[in-house]
Amino acid sequence: METTQQGVQLSFYTHARARHDGKLVFEWLLEHARSHGIGGGSAFRAICGFGRHGVLREEQFFELADDLAVKVEFLLTDAQSQALLQTVRESGVDAVFAIAPASFGILGRTPQSS
């Protein structure tokens, strides 16, 4: 039976080539979340956009394609969100974040019902 859970969507935005502790920030965020027991996360690369400095970046320009934004997204409980955000904050990662209320669930077969 499908169950809907209430929580939040926690998203981080960074540049594709930004690094933290020698790793790409989006990879660092995913690895950090996994090591802290978060059940899943995804990274999405932008095809076009502009940030707080107003510079438009597009995928078609090879010299700028490496500087496009990457969004790293998680669906979490409120407690998981606050814990993850706090550890990322304490690590000094350079990223923008957003938190939005979310309803989420699992469709189909879950690992427990296999």
Contacts in CASP RR format, 6 or more apart in sequence:
PFRMAT RR
TARGET T0000
AUTHOR 0000-0000-0000
METHOD contacts of the structure
MODEL  1
METTQQGVQLSFYTHARARHDGKLVFEWLLEHARSHGIGGGSAFRAICGF
GRHGVLREEQFFELADDLAVKVEFLLTDAQSQALLQTVRESGVDAVFAIA
PASFGILGRTPQSS
2 105 0 8 1.000
2 106 0 8 1.000
2 107 0 8 1.000
2 108 0 8 1.000
3 105 0 8 1.000
3 106 0 8 1.000
4 103 0 8 1.000
4 104 0 8 1.000
4 105 0 8 1.000
5 77 0 8 1.000
5 103 0 8 1.000
5 104 0 8 1.000
5 105 0 8 1.000
6 101 0 8 1.000
6 102 0 8 1.000
6 103 0 8 1.000
7 75 0 8 1.000
7 76 0 8 1.000
7 77 0 8 1.000
7 78 0 8 1.000
7 81 0 8 1.000
7 101 0 8 1.000
7 102 0 8 1.000
7 103 0 8 1.000
7 104 0 8 1.000
8 75 0 8 1.000
8 76 0 8 1.000
8 77 0 8 1.000
8 78 0 8 1.000
8 81 0 8 1.000
8 99 0 8 1.000
8 100 0 8 1.000
8 101 0 8 1.000
8 102 0 8 1.000
9 73 0 8 1.000
9 74 0 8 1.000
9 75 0 8 1.000
9 76 0 8 1.000
9 98 0 8 1.000
9 99 0 8 1.000
9 100 0 8 1.000
9 101 0 8 1.000
9 102 0 8 1.000
10 73 0 8 1.000
10 74 0 8 1.000
10 76 0 8 1.000
10 81 0 8 1.000
10 84 0 8 1.000
10 85 0 8 1.000
10 97 0 8 1.000
10 98 0 8 1.000
10 99 0 8 1.000
11 71 0 8 1.000
11 72 0 8 1.000
11 73 0 8 1.000
11 74 0 8 1.000
11 97 0 8 1.000
11 98 0 8 1.000
11 99 0 8 1.000
11 100 0 8 1.000
12 25 0 8 1.000
12 26 0 8 1.000
12 29 0 8 1.000
12 71 0 8 1.000
12 72 0 8 1.000
12 73 0 8 1.000
12 88 0 8 1.000
12 93 0 8 1.000
12 95 0 8 1.000
12 96 0 8 1.000
12 97 0 8 1.000
13 69 0 8 1.000
13 70 0 8 1.000
13 71 0 8 1.000
13 72 0 8 1.000
13 95 0 8 1.000
13 96 0 8 1.000
13 97 0 8 1.000
13 98 0 8 1.000
14 25 0 8 1.000
14 26 0 8 1.000
14 29 0 8 1.000
14 69 0 8 1.000
14 70 0 8 1.000
14 72 0 8 1.000
14 93 0 8 1.000
14 94 0 8 1.000
14 95 0 8 1.000
14 96 0 8 1.000
15 25 0 8 1.000
15 67 0 8 1.000
15 68 0 8 1.000
15 69 0 8 1.000
15 70 0 8 1.000
16 24 0 8 1.000
16 26 0 8 1.000
16 45 0 8 1.000
16 66 0 8 1.000
16 67 0 8 1.000
16 68 0 8 1.000
16 69 0 8 1.000
16 70 0 8 1.000
17 24 0 8 1.000
17 66 0 8 1.000
17 67 0 8 1.000
18 24 0 8 1.000
18 25 0 8 1.000
18 94 0 8 1.000
18 95 0 8 1.000
19 25 0 8 1.000
20 28 0 8 1.000
20 91 0 8 1.000
20 92 0 8 1.000
20 93 0 8 1.000
20 94 0 8 1.000
21 28 0 8 1.000
21 91 0 8 1.000
22 28 0 8 1.000
23 31 0 8 1.000
25 70 0 8 1.000
25 93 0 8 1.000
25 94 0 8 1.000
25 95 0 8 1.000
26 43 0 8 1.000
26 70 0 8 1.000
26 72 0 8 1.000
27 43 0 8 1.000
28 93 0 8 1.000
29 43 0 8 1.000
29 72 0 8 1.000
29 88 0 8 1.000
29 93 0 8 1.000
29 95 0 8 1.000
30 41 0 8 1.000
30 43 0 8 1.000
30 72 0 8 1.000
32 84 0 8 1.000
32 87 0 8 1.000
32 88 0 8 1.000
32 91 0 8 1.000
33 39 0 8 1.000
33 40 0 8 1.000
33 41 0 8 1.000
33 74 0 8 1.000
33 84 0 8 1.000
34 40 0 8 1.000
36 83 0 8 1.000
36 84 0 8 1.000
36 87 0 8 1.000
38 74 0 8 1.000
38 76 0 8 1.000
38 80 0 8 1.000
38 84 0 8 1.000
40 74 0 8 1.000
40 75 0 8 1.000
41 72 0 8 1.000
41 73 0 8 1.000
41 74 0 8 1.000
41 75 0 8 1.000
42 72 0 8 1.000
42 73 0 8 1.000
43 70 0 8 1.000
43 71 0 8 1.000
43 72 0 8 1.000
43 73 0 8 1.000
44 70 0 8 1.000
44 71 0 8 1.000
44 72 0 8 1.000
44 73 0 8 1.000
45 68 0 8 1.000
45 69 0 8 1.000
45 70 0 8 1.000
46 57 0 8 1.000
46 59 0 8 1.000
46 68 0 8 1.000
46 69 0 8 1.000
46 70 0 8 1.000
46 71 0 8 1.000
47 58 0 8 1.000
47 59 0 8 1.000
47 68 0 8 1.000
48 56 0 8 1.000
48 57 0 8 1.000
48 58 0 8 1.000
48 59 0 8 1.000
48 68 0 8 1.000
49 56 0 8 1.000
49 57 0 8 1.000
49 58 0 8 1.000
49 68 0 8 1.000
49 69 0 8 1.000
50 56 0 8 1.000
50 57 0 8 1.000
51 69 0 8 1.000
52 96 0 8 1.000
57 64 0 8 1.000
57 65 0 8 1.000
57 67 0 8 1.000
57 68 0 8 1.000
57 69 0 8 1.000
58 64 0 8 1.000
58 65 0 8 1.000
59 65 0 8 1.000
59 68 0 8 1.000
74 80 0 8 1.000
74 81 0 8 1.000
74 84 0 8 1.000
75 102 0 8 1.000
75 104 0 8 1.000
76 84 0 8 1.000
81 99 0 8 1.000
85 97 0 8 1.000
85 99 0 8 1.000
88 95 0 8 1.000
88 97 0 8 1.000
END
